[in-house]
Amino acid sequence: MDGFRPINDTLGRGVGDEVLQAVANRLSACVREIDGVARVGADEFAVLQRGIERPEEAAILARRILDVVNAPYRLAHHGVTLGLTIGIALAPGDGSSCDRLLKSADMALDRAKSEARGAFRFFEPEMDARIQARRLLEQDLREALVAEAFELNYQPIYDLASDRICGFEALLRWNHPARGRVSPAEFIPVAEEIGLIVPLGEWVLRRACAEASRWPDGIKVAVNVSAVQFTSASLVTAVRDALRGSGLPGRRLELEITESVLVANPGATTAILHSLKGLGVRVSMDDFGTGYSSLSYLRSFPFDKIKIDQSFVRDLGAPNGTDFIVRAVIGLGDSLGMTTTAEGVETEEQLATLRAEGCDEVQGYLFSRPVPVEDVPAVIRRWNGAIHRAIA
């Protein structure tokens, strides 16, 4: 059932029980006497369809169930709507035991929920292989966190006014002994789902602050904070402990958050941001313009920086490109007293345009790819000249 939990939470369990009974009645009306219907979870039902010869018969029943159950409900005191998403397994091909059939149907349901809620999907053998691969990835992630088998790479941030590197963005990397390099786009969402992102984020904070403390005093470090990590009650404490443990001044730490963080709980977000600012930490809005992009956020929240997403930088100078958007964001940042940083700068033409528009900082492959911490001094020497003596 899609949308049942909000009904239960907002209208109460009494109304939730009415909904469950109504859904059970409609499901029972959709099947034959030889079939079966059972509630198997808080918001899940199982239908056993017997004596069918072709998969198409199961699809016909699934469509009928979707049509019937999705219709609005008129209860004693409320009118509600909800939906269904369905996973289908067929015996004996998808399993000859009850447990195996339910497991296969559940995997098909997961696929349906990820692809198209309100629809149905049949079980396919590769779903099982994908589930097994996911479980292995989860296990490897847990072991890697215990062993601290991650590392940080750093991409320089270049200040256009002083023409020198002013900081580095810390980027998490995982070099798996068997898989090789695992993309953050693959393992970060998994870490969020299984509850590892908070301890993993705290490790990143500690490591980034410790490594940055050995850089020249004017060089800052920027650390990305996920939405899950930001809403954790331990974030402010983790930042304070990382600064104290490393001796890094708060002014040299920059935390990057995305706009999605602001939507969930604006009141709590404001309090956390002010607490972080109280530690001397700078806060930047990452990927500005790609999410909700409400200007009220910039007025209401104490940001120090706006980061212009690389998708806008990539199209600079192109016909019908994004020059006007970049110009508007830079002007907005200037009006609000916020630094603007452009990501993904790869060409001299992009750099010249951003410099002419008044952008404050840039980062991208034009200056350097992300490098291991041991290569940071060389990158600083290349761009900042004599300042390298401070870390020799």
Secondary structure as GFF3:
##gff-version 3
##sequence-region A 1 392
A	DSSP	alpha_helix	4	11	.	.	.	ID=ss1
A	DSSP	alpha_helix	13	30	.	.	.	ID=ss2
A	DSSP	beta_strand	36	39	.	.	.	ID=ss3
A	DSSP	beta_strand	45	48	.	.	.	ID=ss4
A	DSSP	alpha_helix	55	69	.	.	.	ID=ss5
A	DSSP	beta_strand	73	74	.	.	.	ID=ss6
A	DSSP	beta_strand	79	80	.	.	.	ID=ss7
A	DSSP	beta_strand	86	88	.	.	.	ID=ss8
A	DSSP	alpha_helix	98	115	.	.	.	ID=ss9
A	DSSP	beta_strand	120	122	.	.	.	ID=ss10
A	DSSP	alpha_helix	125	147	.	.	.	ID=ss11
A	DSSP	beta_strand	150	159	.	.	.	ID=ss12
A	DSSP	beta_strand	164	176	.	.	.	ID=ss13
A	DSSP	beta_strand	180	182	.	.	.	ID=ss14
A	DSSP	alpha_helix	184	193	.	.	.	ID=ss15
A	DSSP	alpha_helix	197	212	.	.	.	ID=ss16
A	DSSP	beta_strand	220	224	.	.	.	ID=ss17
A	DSSP	alpha_helix	227	230	.	.	.	ID=ss18
A	DSSP	alpha_helix	235	246	.	.	.	ID=ss19
A	DSSP	three_ten_helix	250	252	.	.	.	ID=ss20
A	DSSP	beta_strand	253	257	.	.	.	ID=ss21
A	DSSP	alpha_helix	260	264	.	.	.	ID=ss22
A	DSSP	alpha_helix	266	278	.	.	.	ID=ss23
A	DSSP	beta_strand	282	288	.	.	.	ID=ss24
A	DSSP	alpha_helix	295	300	.	.	.	ID=ss25
A	DSSP	beta_strand	305	308	.	.	.	ID=ss26
A	DSSP	alpha_helix	310	314	.	.	.	ID=ss27
A	DSSP	alpha_helix	323	336	.	.	.	ID=ss28
A	DSSP	beta_strand	339	342	.	.	.	ID=ss29
A	DSSP	alpha_helix	348	357	.	.	.	ID=ss30
A	DSSP	beta_strand	361	362	.	.	.	ID=ss31
A	DSSP	beta_strand	371	372	.	.	.	ID=ss32
A	DSSP	three_ten_helix	373	375	.	.	.	ID=ss33
A	DSSP	alpha_helix	376	384	.	.	.	ID=ss34
A	DSSP	three_ten_helix	385	391	.	.	.	ID=ss35
###
